[in-house]
Amino acid sequence: MTAAGWKWQFTSKRWQHVLPGVAVAHRGVPSDRERAWAAVLAADEHAALTGDAALIELGMTLPRPAVIHVATPGRIKTPPKSGADHLDPPLVVVPHRVVRLVDLKHPVKSPPLLRAPAAVLHSAAWAVSDRAAEWRVAAAVQQRLVTVASVRSAAQVLHHVPRRALTLEVLEDVDLGATARSELDFLGLLRELGLPLPDRLQRPVRTSTGKRYLDAWWERWRLAVEIDGAQHMDVRGWDADTLRANSILVEHLSDRALLMRFTTGNLRHDRSLVGQQLTSVMR
């Protein structure tokens, strides 16, 4: 990858223009790494990758971003969007002015990019939906790319990032133990209905067949909730889950534990009834 003048596109078949002032030294399809470098070089001499593109460079598994977001330290001199339409898919770069960029940049990574906590905040900010934003935050913590504390700390610097409040709320859920999509949806439903959040997610319990985990647990009501996703619908999986639930009840009869089960379909389509059932137990 090298900076090049527009005339290089025409004077050598060994080069191709990909963004204003940037060319690659071949005529094939630019790799993801070359696209990332081109975005940084075209934006600003002090620019750095952020959002999905930065998280991919840091090892997170994500689809190739349709837009590459880059952070710049000062007023943006380039147009908000610039792309090379002849590429397939087109290379579209969106620069953003980021305060205290020097403090947020990764010290050694190449191409230049923001540290993971800031990149997670930006990834959530520019995700296509709130749901996609929530997943990125939870997945980044689950994959140990960041900690809850580190993202909260970055949020103290990036005061005005879009979806900041949503990201902080998801961090509370992740801190409670939520990393699966179903767990995040369940906690969102509880907040929507004004019901108490569980004391713990993924609470371990001992049974005669080994350690088991309860998806959600409220000590006050001795209430456990299991959330069954699509993976539980397989016949053998369903059989095993049923026996597992029974073993928990049998082992904890003296504790008067109550186990309720909902499916992810219930969380999407039967929210009112789920709320009524939970409310009836929590009176």
Secondary structure, 3 states (H helix, E strand, C coil): CEECCCCHHHHCCCCEEEECCEEECCCCCCCHHHHHHHHHHHHCCCCEEEHHHHHHHCCCCCCCCCCEEEEECCCCCCCCCEEECCCCCCEEEEEEECCCHHHHECCCCCCCEECHHHHHHHHHHCCCCHHHHHHHHHHHHHCCCCCHHHHHHHHHHCCCCCCHHHHHHHHHHHHHCCCCHHHHHHHHHHHHHCCCCCCEEEEEEEECCEEEEEEEEECCCCEEEEEECHHHCCHHHHHHHHHHHHHHHHHCHHHCCEEEEEEHHHHHHCHHHHHHHHHHHCC
